[in-house]
Amino acid sequence: MGAARARLDAGELKQVPGLLAAAELGPLEPLQQAGVTRLRAQVAFALNPGNAAGPPLLAAARRLAELDPPTARTTYLSAVGAAVHAGRLADGDLRRAAEAARGVPAGDEPADLFLTGLTAWTLDGYASAVPHLRRALETMTADENLHLLWLAGPVAHEVWDDAAWFRLTERAVGFARATGALSLLPTALSFRSGALVFAGRFADAAGLLDEADALGQATGMAMHPSASLTLAAHRGRELPAMELIDATVKDADARGEGRLLGLAGYARAVLSNGLGHYPGALKAARQAAEYEDLAVYNWTLGELVEAAVRAGEAEVAAEASERLAERTGAAGTGWAFGVQALADALTGASGKIEDRYREAVERFTGGQLGLQLARARLLYGEWLRRENRRADARTQLRAAHEAFVTMGAEGFAERAGRELFATGETVRKRTLGEPVELTPQEAQIARLAVAGRTNPEIGAALFLSPRTVEWHLRKVFTKLGIGSRRELAAALRDR
């Protein structure tokens, strides 16, 4: 079984079932047989984290409970995690797994703490779970714990801990690349990409997703679509975004992965809010918020408040804001308070609308959540314009518009541009091929290319695949208005 475990850790999933079948040909003790069952269930979950993965993991955990309690705890965590992924399509699997997990002694390792936190989240409610989940994130200090990123990432969102989210995703990518941990790298790249989307670094996020997709095809481990959906929704290109969302819904139904339905609904709400299609955003957000998917529910409530206010559904907005407040108050982070300040400002719940808009802008200023800051400025500017304070509105809307254009958030940029135009300001549109600022990574790749380094050499230096380097160079050429490497040195000098 050691060989099967090594293949699983190396991301060579297709070889594991054959090795397990060979191991079962010989006599196995009860603990060994339970281990085979566990590994087989873990491979099934890695290949397809739908509602079929949870019951085998739970069965394996129960078999291990008396034979090997520490291994049983980690297996219960996998069972709970599988049920979280299955979400609204799990038919009670999450509660059954949590109730069973509560019967094993608690521990102090990160996996134990995540299990305690998610068990409390399932059985006792959000507020009871927050201290445990936050402590689990705080203990993720050793590289050997980064295999838990698949849970730590959503948990960081669930408790609005942006510092942990950015720190863990950056560390995971560096560690996976340095050690060649192919079982971790696709997840690390996808989650890091999601962090970069919220930072407003869309081009860098897309590059990581491109690399993750290539790795997923090579290893058989499908890249989780959360970052792809989030990026497509915020880019605001309606047709390709809707195609991806619809494909995700179809895939979720086929695989029994209910959390994907929540993600797709959230993405549809973001896309529609950006494009100003508020009734569609309201419908999508309401459907997504029918189930409390880990992390996704928090995001969706914010979209629901905005969509409901803009669609004239004040009661729906107020109720969503109240649900949000139960969570942001328990989380108590700057990110959480900023999100709640926006919801309060939109609904007018506090009676101090402008103070709440200002608080939201201040909470997000100077941090890593550039996308949230731009959206806060947009909402504040829209309110100021409706209050007929055009000069003040221009300040917020101009900053939002410039940020969205730089990010590539086309839907929100157009929305901010329309608002700016309504204040009497002419919005200059960027012409095709007009030079813009390169991201730090693009600038570094461009300098190495000018120095004569090949794509594989650049990739080796920066821990990127040659394909990702080529993707970044194409973006650089577009931004600089050139067509080849031969023109690169002159274009960089002329910037």
Order of alpha helices (4+ residues) and beta strands (2+ residues): alpha-alpha-alpha-alpha-alpha-alpha-alpha-alpha-alpha-alpha-alpha-alpha-alpha-alpha-alpha-alpha-alpha-alpha-alpha-alpha-alpha-alpha-alpha-alpha-alpha-alpha-alpha
